[in-house]
Amino acid sequence: MKRVFYTICIFMFTLPGYTKTYADMFNVVYRNKLYYSSYVFLKKSVEINLKIKRSKSNKVMDIIHPSVFIHDPELDKLPNGRTGLDYAIGIRRFFLNDFETAEKKLKMLRKKNPMRFEASYILGLIHLRRGEYRKASTEFKRCVRLSKVKKKVSGRGEQYINTFKNRCVQQVARVSFSQKKYKESLKFLNFVEKDDYIWPRFIIDKAWNYYWNGENERALGSVMTYKAPLLRRFMTPEANYLKGLIYYEMCYYEKAEKTYKEFNRNTWKYRNVAKTASRNRLLRLILSKRIPTKKVDKFLYYYLKGFKKDIRFFTYKRSSRMIQREIKKLSKVKSLKQARVFLDSLYYYQKAIRGDFQDFLKNISEDYYHQISEMRSAFVKLNLMVSLQKRQQLSKGNTDKLEDTITTQELGDIANVSDKFIWDFRGGFWADELGDYAVALRNRCKK
């Protein structure tokens, strides 16, 4: 408490004639681990070209939630040269769609700067928007490599670093997929271990790679993995559609129809709640530790549950706790006039972080609605094709092709790979095999 009081007392002398003390005040607040308050003095110091030890400014940049930078117009007033706030400025310019300035600022970060890790991801996204796929892939790969540097110097936890690194791996794979390099894309996706938090999101990526590579058995096995209790919350409308499409292409028309009906019954029915849910409702559901009783709330609750391991969720919780602790400390001396400056800044940062996270929840909820609508259109077309095929088969008297029975195939007919597991619909799931199933299903269209 005495240290906090000392910090505030020093701040009271922050008058125009004492501007050279900004760096000293930064050091005092930083030493008390009031990092969001440190950010206030860091900006003041950079504005008048006072030097702050780079390792300290890097740590503040690493700890502060990016939403603070995005909503901080004071960053627009800072000098154009290299400063300790280049990452913050680059992030803000990126979200303001000023990609040229964002690229310039983010490239100023040195290799040993812990924020070069995240900066590489943003630079990769900038190159993707321009259609510069080779440069984008280079930046995403650099992001993966820099995860080792991040671990040595970062204030972030292991969970954050690994999850962010795997985001970069996913982007590398998607660049290869967009160029129709399906085997290469799969190679990158297989770098991620199954105990990583983002891994369930990779299953649908792998399934589409298998599908376009002509490996329907493995594509179907991948999407079937979502039936495992641990992974049901990660099931997407797209995965359901891919399952129905593969059944259709392998002439299992009844199963394709059944997939469509399940989609209508379990997903399409509740689509509007994903579109109309308020930001506060979404926040309440993702923070809830109890399963809701209402079916519409359950629908959203289980979908949002899949994002509880997302970077956005645990950084929101971590940052909210940090700011609240700082507010609590400073509130004890709020009678001091200048303490209000800190508190007002912290309340603003708290509001920005909360607002951005609510926007994130609203975006994924609306995106879920659009996914459902798009897959509904795709399912309708698929169902029309199924009906046409069924009529053609009935007109030829081939009623056996309409029976909803499984025809297995020889194991040797499925491409042999080291991580292949055969599933004939009778077995269960094993945690170490999830995502690597190949369904031993014979293509009935070959007769």
VOPAGU-2260 file (C-alpha; in pm, 1 decimal, decimal comma):
REM VOPAGU-2260
SITE   aa  ch    i         X         Y         Z
SITE  MET   A    0       0,0       0,0       0,0
SITE  LYS   A    1     285,3     236,8      81,4
SITE  ARG   A    2     437,4     177,9    -261,6
SITE  VAL   A    3     108,3     256,4    -433,6
SITE  PHE   A    4      76,0     572,6    -226,5
SITE  TYR   A    5     430,8     668,3    -320,7
SITE  THR   A    6     345,7     611,5    -686,9
SITE  ILE   A    7      46,3     843,0    -669,1
SITE  CYS   A    8     238,7    1109,1    -479,8
SITE  ILE   A    9     503,1    1119,1    -752,1
SITE  PHE   A   10     229,2    1144,9   -1011,8
SITE  MET   A   11      93,6    1455,3    -836,1
SITE  PHE   A   12     411,2    1638,6    -933,8
SITE  THR   A   13     355,6    1564,0   -1302,4
SITE  LEU   A   14     329,6    1922,0   -1416,0
SITE  PRO   A   15     466,6    2081,8   -1737,2
SITE  GLY   A   16     786,1    2182,9   -1557,2
SITE  TYR   A   17     852,3    1828,4   -1444,8
SITE  THR   A   18     804,7    1637,7   -1769,7
SITE  LYS   A   19    1150,8    1481,0   -1744,6
SITE  THR   A   20    1019,2    1268,5   -1456,4
SITE  TYR   A   21     780,9    1068,6   -1680,0
SITE  ALA   A   22    1041,7     795,3   -1722,9
SITE  ASP   A   23    1104,2     787,0   -1348,0
SITE  MET   A   24     732,3     757,1   -1280,2
SITE  PHE   A   25     707,1     478,1   -1535,6
SITE  ASN   A   26     977,1     288,3   -1347,7
SITE  VAL   A   27     801,2     332,9   -1011,8
SITE  VAL   A   28     462,7     215,3   -1142,5
SITE  TYR   A   29     627,0     -66,4   -1336,3
SITE  ARG   A   30     812,2    -178,9   -1023,7
SITE  ASN   A   31     477,4    -202,9    -844,4
SITE  LYS   A   32     350,2    -429,1   -1127,1
SITE  LEU   A   33      80,3    -182,0   -1227,3
SITE  TYR   A   34     133,0    -256,5   -1595,4
SITE  TYR   A   35    -177,6     -88,3   -1733,6
SITE  SER   A   36     -87,0     222,9   -1534,4
SITE  SER   A   37     270,0     189,8   -1665,0
SITE  TYR   A   38     131,2     212,8   -2017,5
SITE  VAL   A   39       2,4     565,2   -1939,4
SITE  PHE   A   40     354,4     686,9   -1852,7
SITE  LEU   A   41     512,9     490,7   -2136,3
SITE  LYS   A   42     307,2     689,9   -2385,7
SITE  LYS   A   43     399,3    1017,2   -2216,7
SITE  SER   A   44     768,4     927,4   -2220,9
SITE  VAL   A   45     766,5     828,6   -2589,4
SITE  GLU   A   46     577,4    1145,7   -2679,7
SITE  ILE   A   47     862,2    1367,0   -2552,8
SITE  ASN   A   48    1141,0    1126,8   -2655,2
SITE  LEU   A   49    1237,0    1009,4   -2307,2
SITE  LYS   A   50    1415,9     676,6   -2305,9
SITE  ILE   A   51    1258,8     373,2   -2139,3
SITE  LYS   A   52    1453,7      51,3   -2102,7
SITE  ARG   A   53    1348,0    -161,9   -2399,5
SITE  SER   A   54    1301,6    -481,7   -2196,6
SITE  LYS   A   55    1052,1    -300,0   -1973,4
SITE  SER   A   56     853,5    -142,2   -2255,8
SITE  ASN   A   57     846,7    -481,5   -2431,9
SITE  LYS   A   58     704,9    -646,3   -2122,5
SITE  VAL   A   59     429,8    -384,7   -2096,2
SITE  MET   A   60     346,4    -434,4   -2464,6
SITE  ASP   A   61     335,0    -808,0   -2406,6
SITE  ILE   A   62     101,3    -788,3   -2107,9
SITE  ILE   A   63    -140,3    -518,6   -2223,3
SITE  HIS   A   64    -448,2    -650,8   -2404,7
SITE  PRO   A   65    -448,2    -552,0   -2776,9
SITE  SER   A   66    -797,6    -400,2   -2739,6
SITE  VAL   A   67    -635,7    -116,4   -2543,2
SITE  PHE   A   68    -416,5     -31,1   -2842,8
SITE  ILE   A   69    -702,3     -59,3   -3089,9
SITE  HIS   A   70    -910,3     197,6   -2899,5
SITE  ASP   A   71    -630,9     438,2   -2806,7
SITE  PRO   A   72    -634,9     750,8   -3029,3
SITE  GLU   A   73    -337,3     893,9   -2836,0
SITE  LEU   A   74    -117,0     651,8   -3030,0
SITE  ASP   A   75    -187,3     856,6   -3343,8
SITE  LYS   A   76       4,2    1152,6   -3195,1
SITE  LEU   A   77     331,4     968,1   -3137,4
SITE  PRO   A   78     651,8    1017,3   -3343,5
SITE  ASN   A   79     698,8     829,6   -3670,1
SITE  GLY   A   80    1041,1     687,5   -3587,7
SITE  ARG   A   81    1122,2     367,3   -3400,6
SITE  THR   A   82     973,7     375,4   -3047,9
SITE  GLY   A   83     883,1     135,1   -2770,1
SITE  LEU   A   84     521,9     153,4   -2889,5
SITE  ASP   A   85     567,4      37,0   -3248,6
SITE  TYR   A   86     369,3    -281,4   -3186,1
SITE  ALA   A   87      80,3     -89,6   -3029,2
SITE  ILE   A   88      69,8     158,8   -3317,9
SITE  GLY   A   89      92,1    -122,2   -3574,7
SITE  ILE   A   90    -202,0    -307,0   -3417,5
SITE  ARG   A   91    -416,3       6,0   -3409,3
SITE  ARG   A   92    -336,3      94,8   -3772,5
SITE  PHE   A   93    -414,4    -262,1   -3882,3
SITE  PHE   A   94    -762,5    -249,1   -3729,5
SITE  LEU   A   95    -815,3      92,3   -3885,0
SITE  ASN   A   96    -738,1     -69,0   -4223,7
SITE  ASP   A   97    -422,6     139,9   -4264,5
SITE  PHE   A   98    -222,2    -164,5   -4373,0
SITE  GLU   A   99      70,8      29,1   -4514,2
SITE  THR   A  100     149,2     200,5   -4182,9
SITE  ALA   A  101      74,8    -117,8   -3988,8
SITE  GLU   A  102     323,4    -312,2   -4200,7
SITE  LYS   A  103     587,2     -42,2   -4164,2
SITE  LYS   A  104     554,2     -29,8   -3784,6
SITE  LEU   A  105     538,7    -404,9   -3728,2
SITE  LYS   A  106     845,7    -464,5   -3944,0
SITE  MET   A  107    1040,1    -226,0   -3718,8
SITE  LEU   A  108    1027,1    -484,4   -3440,8
SITE  ARG   A  109    1352,1    -670,9   -3398,0
SITE  LYS   A  110    1371,0   -1049,1   -3401,4
SITE  LYS   A  111    1431,3   -1066,8   -3024,6
SITE  ASN   A  112    1133,3    -845,2   -2950,1
SITE  PRO   A  113     868,8   -1074,2   -2793,9
SITE  MET   A  114     596,3    -900,5   -2994,2
SITE  ARG   A  115     758,9    -996,2   -3324,3
SITE  PHE   A  116     582,4   -1329,0   -3268,9
SITE  GLU   A  117     231,5   -1176,1   -3291,0
SITE  ALA   A  118     349,5    -917,5   -3543,9
SITE  SER   A  119     441,2   -1195,2   -3789,0
SITE  TYR   A  120      84,2   -1324,0   -3772,9
SITE  ILE   A  121     -58,8    -978,3   -3847,4
SITE  LEU   A  122     192,1    -925,5   -4130,1
SITE  GLY   A  123      86,5   -1260,7   -4273,7
SITE  LEU   A  124    -277,0   -1146,4   -4273,4
SITE  ILE   A  125    -178,1    -823,1   -4449,4
SITE  HIS   A  126      -2,8   -1018,5   -4725,6
SITE  LEU   A  127    -303,0   -1251,2   -4756,2
SITE  ARG   A  128    -534,4    -955,2   -4815,6
SITE  ARG   A  129    -306,6    -849,6   -5102,2
SITE  GLY   A  130    -296,2   -1199,0   -5249,1
SITE  GLU   A  131      75,6   -1230,2   -5172,4
SITE  TYR   A  132      59,7   -1595,3   -5069,9
SITE  ARG   A  133     431,7   -1667,2   -5064,5
SITE  LYS   A  134     504,2   -1368,7   -4840,1
SITE  ALA   A  135     208,0   -1458,2   -4619,5
SITE  SER   A  136     334,2   -1813,6   -4578,7
SITE  THR   A  137     682,0   -1682,1   -4493,4
SITE  GLU   A  138     543,6   -1463,4   -4214,9
SITE  PHE   A  139     325,3   -1740,7   -4070,8
SITE  LYS   A  140     623,3   -1979,0   -4070,1
SITE  ARG   A  141     831,7   -1710,1   -3900,6
SITE  CYS   A  142     558,9   -1684,2   -3637,0
SITE  VAL   A  143     595,9   -2057,6   -3567,3
SITE  ARG   A  144     973,1   -2028,1   -3531,7
SITE  LEU   A  145     951,7   -1723,3   -3307,8
SITE  SER   A  146     737,0   -1909,3   -3056,7
SITE  LYS   A  147    1064,8   -2033,3   -2903,9
SITE  VAL   A  148    1188,1   -1676,5   -2859,1
SITE  LYS   A  149     850,8   -1580,9   -2711,4
SITE  LYS   A  150     876,0   -1851,0   -2445,1
SITE  LYS   A  151    1210,9   -1717,8   -2323,4
SITE  VAL   A  152    1113,3   -1354,9   -2275,8
SITE  SER   A  153     734,8   -1339,9   -2257,4
SITE  GLY   A  154     503,0   -1264,2   -1970,3
SITE  ARG   A  155     244,0   -1481,7   -2141,6
SITE  GLY   A  156     167,1   -1836,5   -2034,6
SITE  GLU   A  157     244,1   -2159,7   -2217,0
SITE  GLN   A  158    -120,4   -2201,8   -2316,7
SITE  TYR   A  159    -129,7   -1867,0   -2494,2
SITE  ILE   A  160     199,6   -1917,8   -2678,9
SITE  ASN   A  161     117,6   -2269,7   -2800,2
SITE  THR   A  162    -232,6   -2175,4   -2911,2
SITE  PHE   A  163    -111,4   -1867,6   -3097,2
SITE  LYS   A  164     168,9   -2065,2   -3260,2
SITE  ASN   A  165     -83,4   -2321,6   -3382,4
SITE  ARG   A  166    -295,5   -2045,7   -3529,4
SITE  CYS   A  167       5,4   -1965,3   -3746,1
SITE  VAL   A  168      44,1   -2334,5   -3837,8
SITE  GLN   A  169    -320,2   -2337,5   -3944,7
SITE  GLN   A  170    -268,0   -2031,7   -4163,5
SITE  VAL   A  171      34,1   -2192,3   -4333,3
SITE  ALA   A  172    -180,0   -2498,9   -4405,4
SITE  ARG   A  173    -464,6   -2287,7   -4541,3
SITE  VAL   A  174    -231,9   -2102,2   -4777,2
SITE  SER   A  175    -120,8   -2440,3   -4915,3
SITE  PHE   A  176    -485,7   -2552,4   -4939,6
SITE  SER   A  177    -579,8   -2239,5   -5136,2
SITE  GLN   A  178    -307,1   -2335,6   -5384,9
SITE  LYS   A  179    -446,8   -2691,4   -5408,2
SITE  LYS   A  180    -142,3   -2840,0   -5234,8
SITE  TYR   A  181    -349,1   -3075,8   -5023,3
SITE  LYS   A  182     -75,3   -3313,5   -4913,4
SITE  GLU   A  183     145,8   -3023,1   -4811,9
SITE  SER   A  184    -143,7   -2868,9   -4619,3
SITE  LEU   A  185    -200,0   -3196,3   -4433,1
SITE  LYS   A  186     168,4   -3215,3   -4347,9
SITE  PHE   A  187     150,6   -2878,4   -4171,9
SITE  LEU   A  188    -173,3   -2964,0   -3991,3
SITE  ASN   A  189     -18,3   -3284,3   -3857,6
SITE  PHE   A  190     251,8   -3082,2   -3678,9
SITE  VAL   A  191      -2,3   -2991,9   -3411,3
SITE  GLU   A  192     -38,7   -3236,2   -3122,9
SITE  LYS   A  193    -382,4   -3359,9   -3020,2
SITE  ASP   A  194    -348,4   -3222,6   -2669,4
SITE  ASP   A  195    -317,7   -2868,3   -2805,0
SITE  TYR   A  196    -618,5   -2649,5   -2740,8
SITE  ILE   A  197    -677,0   -2547,8   -3102,1
SITE  TRP   A  198    -644,1   -2899,8   -3246,4
SITE  PRO   A  199   -1020,1   -2977,0   -3269,5
SITE  ARG   A  200   -1052,9   -2683,4   -3509,5
SITE  PHE   A  201    -805,7   -2856,9   -3741,0
SITE  ILE   A  202   -1024,9   -3162,8   -3800,6
SITE  ILE   A  203   -1249,7   -2994,6   -4057,5
SITE  ASP   A  204    -941,6   -2850,6   -4235,3
SITE  LYS   A  205    -793,4   -3200,3   -4256,0
SITE  ALA   A  206   -1124,3   -3346,4   -4374,6
SITE  TRP   A  207   -1145,8   -3104,6   -4669,2
SITE  ASN   A  208    -784,8   -3180,5   -4764,2
SITE  TYR   A  209    -861,4   -3553,3   -4766,0
SITE  TYR   A  210   -1176,9   -3493,2   -4967,2
SITE  TRP   A  211   -1006,5   -3289,9   -5240,2
SITE  ASN   A  212    -721,1   -3537,7   -5243,5
SITE  GLY   A  213    -972,7   -3812,3   -5331,2
SITE  GLU   A  214    -954,2   -3986,1   -4991,8
SITE  ASN   A  215   -1322,6   -3997,8   -4903,0
SITE  GLU   A  216   -1273,6   -4272,8   -4645,4
SITE  ARG   A  217   -1034,6   -4059,1   -4441,6
SITE  ALA   A  218   -1239,7   -3741,5   -4491,7
SITE  LEU   A  219   -1547,7   -3918,9   -4358,2
SITE  GLY   A  220   -1348,8   -4064,7   -4070,4
SITE  SER   A  221   -1230,7   -3714,8   -3977,2
SITE  VAL   A  222   -1577,0   -3560,1   -3955,3
SITE  MET   A  223   -1708,5   -3868,5   -3773,6
SITE  THR   A  224   -1456,6   -3785,6   -3501,1
SITE  TYR   A  225   -1685,0   -3502,6   -3392,2
SITE  LYS   A  226   -1921,2   -3768,4   -3256,7
SITE  ALA   A  227   -1676,4   -3830,3   -2972,8
SITE  PRO   A  228   -1815,3   -3675,2   -2650,5
SITE  LEU   A  229   -1504,3   -3459,8   -2605,4
SITE  LEU   A  230   -1544,3   -3301,5   -2948,2
SITE  ARG   A  231   -1918,7   -3259,2   -3000,1
SITE  ARG   A  232   -1906,4   -2890,1   -2912,9
SITE  PHE   A  233   -1667,4   -2833,8   -3205,8
SITE  MET   A  234   -1906,5   -2980,8   -3464,0
SITE  THR   A  235   -1990,0   -2727,1   -3735,2
SITE  PRO   A  236   -2262,5   -2713,7   -4002,8
SITE  GLU   A  237   -1983,5   -2740,6   -4259,6
SITE  ALA   A  238   -1869,0   -3074,1   -4113,1
SITE  ASN   A  239   -2226,4   -3204,5   -4133,6
SITE  TYR   A  240   -2253,4   -3098,7   -4495,4
SITE  LEU   A  241   -1922,6   -3260,6   -4588,9
SITE  LYS   A  242   -2042,6   -3585,1   -4430,5
SITE  GLY   A  243   -2364,5   -3573,5   -4636,2
SITE  LEU   A  244   -2171,9   -3486,6   -4954,1
SITE  ILE   A  245   -1938,1   -3784,4   -4912,4
SITE  TYR   A  246   -2230,3   -4018,5   -4852,8
SITE  TYR   A  247   -2388,0   -3890,3   -5172,8
SITE  GLU   A  248   -2069,8   -3933,5   -5376,4
SITE  MET   A  249   -2036,3   -4289,5   -5245,8
SITE  CYS   A  250   -2403,6   -4359,7   -5334,8
SITE  TYR   A  251   -2533,5   -4392,7   -4978,6
SITE  TYR   A  252   -2838,0   -4183,2   -5054,1
SITE  GLU   A  253   -3040,0   -4273,5   -4746,1
SITE  LYS   A  254   -2751,0   -4171,4   -4521,2
SITE  ALA   A  255   -2710,5   -3842,4   -4710,3
SITE  GLU   A  256   -3080,2   -3772,9   -4656,1
SITE  LYS   A  257   -3055,5   -3867,3   -4289,7
SITE  THR   A  258   -2768,7   -3620,7   -4242,9
SITE  TYR   A  259   -2980,4   -3347,5   -4398,4
SITE  LYS   A  260   -3276,3   -3425,8   -4170,3
SITE  GLU   A  261   -3053,2   -3424,6   -3860,7
SITE  PHE   A  262   -2920,2   -3085,6   -3965,2
SITE  ASN   A  263   -3275,2   -2950,3   -3998,3
SITE  ARG   A  264   -3379,8   -3094,2   -3664,8
SITE  ASN   A  265   -3079,1   -3001,2   -3451,6
SITE  THR   A  266   -2923,3   -2693,7   -3613,6
SITE  TRP   A  267   -3150,9   -2519,2   -3862,8
SITE  LYS   A  268   -3434,0   -2514,6   -3609,5
SITE  TYR   A  269   -3240,9   -2285,2   -3373,1
SITE  ARG   A  270   -3063,8   -2069,0   -3631,6
SITE  ASN   A  271   -3235,1   -1741,5   -3540,7
SITE  VAL   A  272   -3113,3   -1743,8   -3182,5
SITE  ALA   A  273   -2756,0   -1729,1   -3315,8
SITE  LYS   A  274   -2848,5   -1415,5   -3510,8
SITE  THR   A  275   -3050,9   -1230,5   -3248,8
SITE  ALA   A  276   -2862,0   -1307,4   -2924,7
SITE  SER   A  277   -2743,3    -990,0   -2751,3
SITE  ARG   A  278   -2382,0    -928,5   -2656,0
SITE  ASN   A  279   -2464,9    -945,4   -2286,5
SITE  ARG   A  280   -2645,9   -1275,3   -2328,6
SITE  LEU   A  281   -2353,0   -1427,1   -2516,4
SITE  LEU   A  282   -2107,7   -1307,5   -2251,1
SITE  ARG   A  283   -2325,2   -1451,8   -1976,2
SITE  LEU   A  284   -2347,7   -1788,4   -2152,2
SITE  ILE   A  285   -1975,8   -1827,5   -2220,3
SITE  LEU   A  286   -1893,0   -1736,0   -1860,5
SITE  SER   A  287   -2161,5   -1965,3   -1717,9
SITE  LYS   A  288   -2047,7   -2276,3   -1531,2
SITE  ARG   A  289   -2394,1   -2430,4   -1540,0
SITE  ILE   A  290   -2573,4   -2584,8   -1836,7
SITE  PRO   A  291   -2881,1   -2370,7   -1920,7
SITE  THR   A  292   -3226,6   -2522,8   -1893,5
SITE  LYS   A  293   -3378,0   -2358,9   -2203,6
SITE  LYS   A  294   -3309,1   -2538,7   -2533,3
SITE  VAL   A  295   -3226,2   -2217,2   -2719,9
SITE  ASP   A  296   -2972,0   -2125,7   -2453,9
SITE  LYS   A  297   -2826,7   -2476,8   -2463,9
SITE  PHE   A  298   -2781,7   -2441,4   -2839,3
SITE  LEU   A  299   -2568,1   -2129,7   -2792,6
SITE  TYR   A  300   -2401,8   -2251,3   -2472,8
SITE  TYR   A  301   -2252,2   -2562,8   -2633,7
SITE  TYR   A  302   -2139,2   -2370,3   -2940,8
SITE  LEU   A  303   -1968,5   -2103,0   -2729,2
SITE  LYS   A  304   -1818,1   -2370,7   -2507,5
SITE  GLY   A  305   -1594,6   -2463,8   -2799,2
SITE  PHE   A  306   -1433,0   -2118,8   -2772,5
SITE  LYS   A  307   -1340,6   -2143,5   -2405,1
SITE  LYS   A  308    -993,9   -2257,4   -2507,2
SITE  ASP   A  309    -962,1   -1977,6   -2761,2
SITE  ILE   A  310    -696,8   -1710,5   -2709,5
SITE  ARG   A  311    -963,0   -1442,0   -2703,9
SITE  PHE   A  312   -1137,5   -1602,6   -2406,8
SITE  PHE   A  313    -849,6   -1659,6   -2169,7
SITE  THR   A  314    -673,4   -1332,1   -2254,9
SITE  TYR   A  315   -1000,6   -1150,3   -2181,6
SITE  LYS   A  316   -1029,5   -1317,8   -1841,4
SITE  ARG   A  317    -662,3   -1261,4   -1757,7
SITE  SER   A  318    -663,6    -894,9   -1858,7
SITE  SER   A  319    -991,8    -827,4   -1677,2
SITE  ARG   A  320    -845,8    -967,3   -1355,6
SITE  MET   A  321    -526,1    -761,0   -1391,9
SITE  ILE   A  322    -709,7    -433,7   -1450,2
SITE  GLN   A  323    -948,6    -503,5   -1163,9
SITE  ARG   A  324    -654,8    -557,7    -928,9
SITE  GLU   A  325    -500,3    -226,3   -1036,0
SITE  ILE   A  326    -832,4     -45,5    -992,3
SITE  LYS   A  327    -868,3    -195,1    -645,5
SITE  LYS   A  328    -521,7     -73,5    -543,4
SITE  LEU   A  329    -567,3     276,5    -680,1
SITE  SER   A  330    -919,1     311,0    -540,2
SITE  LYS   A  331    -769,3     308,8    -191,5
SITE  VAL   A  332    -608,7     645,0    -263,5
SITE  LYS   A  333    -872,3     787,1    -498,0
SITE  SER   A  334    -910,5    1091,5    -272,9
SITE  LEU   A  335    -585,2    1210,9    -425,6
SITE  LYS   A  336    -683,9    1423,0    -723,6
SITE  GLN   A  337    -432,9    1279,5    -969,5
SITE  ALA   A  338    -527,3     921,3    -882,4
SITE  ARG   A  339    -843,2     982,1   -1084,0
SITE  VAL   A  340    -632,2    1011,0   -1399,1
SITE  PHE   A  341    -510,7     654,7   -1349,6
SITE  LEU   A  342    -854,6     527,8   -1256,9
SITE  ASP   A  343   -1027,1     695,7   -1552,3
SITE  SER   A  344    -771,4     538,8   -1787,6
SITE  LEU   A  345    -814,4     195,8   -1629,4
SITE  TYR   A  346   -1193,9     214,6   -1648,8
SITE  TYR   A  347   -1163,4     308,9   -2015,7
SITE  TYR   A  348    -928,1      15,9   -2084,0
SITE  GLN   A  349   -1157,9    -218,5   -1894,7
SITE  LYS   A  350   -1453,8    -105,2   -2103,7
SITE  ALA   A  351   -1256,5    -141,5   -2429,3
SITE  ILE   A  352   -1147,0    -497,1   -2346,8
SITE  ARG   A  353   -1495,9    -603,0   -2243,0
SITE  GLY   A  354   -1655,5    -435,3   -2545,4
SITE  ASP   A  355   -1414,7    -599,5   -2789,9
SITE  PHE   A  356   -1471,5    -941,2   -2638,3
SITE  GLN   A  357   -1848,4    -895,2   -2660,9
SITE  ASP   A  358   -1804,7    -790,0   -3024,0
SITE  PHE   A  359   -1600,4   -1105,6   -3079,9
SITE  LEU   A  360   -1880,6   -1318,4   -2932,3
SITE  LYS   A  361   -2139,8   -1139,5   -3142,7
SITE  ASN   A  362   -1928,8   -1188,6   -3455,7
SITE  ILE   A  363   -1885,0   -1563,1   -3401,5
SITE  SER   A  364   -2256,4   -1594,0   -3322,8
SITE  GLU   A  365   -2358,4   -1411,5   -3641,5
SITE  ASP   A  366   -2096,4   -1606,9   -3834,8
SITE  TYR   A  367   -2254,7   -1925,2   -3698,9
SITE  TYR   A  368   -2589,9   -1807,9   -3833,6
SITE  HIS   A  369   -2438,0   -1742,3   -4176,6
SITE  GLN   A  370   -2268,7   -2084,0   -4170,8
SITE  ILE   A  371   -2603,5   -2245,5   -4097,6
SITE  SER   A  372   -2775,0   -2049,7   -4376,6
SITE  GLU   A  373   -2503,2   -2130,3   -4630,6
SITE  MET   A  374   -2500,3   -2498,1   -4540,7
SITE  ARG   A  375   -2880,6   -2506,7   -4560,4
SITE  SER   A  376   -2858,8   -2384,3   -4921,5
SITE  ALA   A  377   -2588,7   -2642,1   -4994,7
SITE  PHE   A  378   -2795,7   -2916,3   -4829,1
SITE  VAL   A  379   -3103,8   -2823,8   -5034,0
SITE  LYS   A  380   -2902,6   -2868,2   -5356,3
SITE  LEU   A  381   -2758,8   -3191,6   -5225,9
SITE  ASN   A  382   -3102,0   -3318,9   -5133,0
SITE  LEU   A  383   -3230,3   -3242,0   -5483,1
SITE  MET   A  384   -2944,1   -3443,0   -5632,7
SITE  VAL   A  385   -3014,4   -3729,5   -5392,5
SITE  SER   A  386   -3383,1   -3731,3   -5490,6
SITE  LEU   A  387   -3288,1   -3734,2   -5859,1
SITE  GLN   A  388   -3051,5   -4027,6   -5811,6
SITE  LYS   A  389   -3308,4   -4219,2   -5611,9
SITE  ARG   A  390   -3569,7   -4174,2   -5886,1
SITE  GLN   A  391   -3322,4   -4288,4   -6148,6
SITE  GLN   A  392   -3235,3   -4598,4   -5947,8
SITE  LEU   A  393   -3602,0   -4681,8   -5885,5
SITE  SER   A  394   -3681,4   -4645,5   -6255,5
SITE  LYS   A  395   -3407,8   -4901,3   -6326,1
SITE  GLY   A  396   -3533,7   -5133,2   -6055,8
SITE  ASN   A  397   -3214,0   -5099,0   -5848,3
SITE  THR   A  398   -3385,6   -5086,0   -5509,0
SITE  ASP   A  399   -3081,7   -5236,0   -5334,4
SITE  LYS   A  400   -2901,7   -4903,5   -5375,6
SITE  LEU   A  401   -3164,1   -4735,4   -5160,6
SITE  GLU   A  402   -3117,0   -4960,0   -4860,4
SITE  ASP   A  403   -2955,4   -4784,9   -4565,3
SITE  THR   A  404   -2694,3   -5050,6   -4505,1
SITE  ILE   A  405   -2316,6   -5027,5   -4479,0
SITE  THR   A  406   -2097,1   -5212,3   -4724,4
SITE  THR   A  407   -1745,6   -5253,7   -4589,6
SITE  GLN   A  408   -1432,4   -5271,7   -4800,7
SITE  GLU   A  409   -1095,6   -5438,2   -4770,5
SITE  LEU   A  410    -847,3   -5253,1   -4553,9
SITE  GLY   A  411    -588,4   -5266,1   -4827,8
SITE  ASP   A  412    -815,7   -5059,0   -5052,4
SITE  ILE   A  413    -763,1   -4757,5   -4829,4
SITE  ALA   A  414    -433,3   -4571,7   -4876,8
SITE  ASN   A  415    -197,6   -4691,2   -4605,1
SITE  VAL   A  416     -40,5   -4423,3   -4385,6
SITE  SER   A  417     129,4   -4440,4   -4048,2
SITE  ASP   A  418    -149,2   -4266,8   -3855,5
SITE  LYS   A  419    -445,5   -4448,7   -4010,9
SITE  PHE   A  420    -704,9   -4616,0   -3790,2
SITE  ILE   A  421    -988,1   -4815,2   -3944,6
SITE  TRP   A  422   -1336,6   -4768,3   -3804,2
SITE  ASP   A  423   -1623,3   -4989,3   -3918,0
SITE  PHE   A  424   -1900,6   -4809,4   -3723,3
SITE  ARG   A  425   -1901,8   -5075,1   -3450,9
SITE  GLY   A  426   -1605,8   -4956,6   -3248,0
SITE  GLY   A  427   -1578,3   -4668,4   -2999,9
SITE  PHE   A  428   -1337,9   -4380,7   -2976,8
SITE  TRP   A  429    -989,0   -4376,8   -2831,9
SITE  ALA   A  430    -848,4   -4040,0   -2731,5
SITE  ASP   A  431    -509,7   -4096,9   -2896,3
SITE  GLU   A  432    -676,6   -4198,4   -3223,7
SITE  LEU   A  433    -922,5   -3909,8   -3257,6
SITE  GLY   A  434    -903,6   -3738,4   -3593,3
SITE  ASP   A  435    -715,0   -4021,8   -3765,5
SITE  TYR   A  436    -999,0   -4254,7   -3853,1
SITE  ALA   A  437   -1049,8   -4395,4   -4199,7
SITE  VAL   A  438   -1397,6   -4537,9   -4246,6
SITE  ALA   A  439   -1388,3   -4881,2   -4412,2
SITE  LEU   A  440   -1680,6   -4795,4   -4639,1
SITE  ARG   A  441   -1699,6   -4926,2   -4994,7
SITE  ASN   A  442   -1799,5   -4687,5   -5271,0
SITE  ARG   A  443   -2124,0   -4834,8   -5408,0
SITE  CYS   A  444   -2114,8   -4616,0   -5719,0
SITE  LYS   A  445   -1857,5   -4842,7   -5884,3
SITE  LYS   A  446   -2103,5   -5120,6   -5977,6
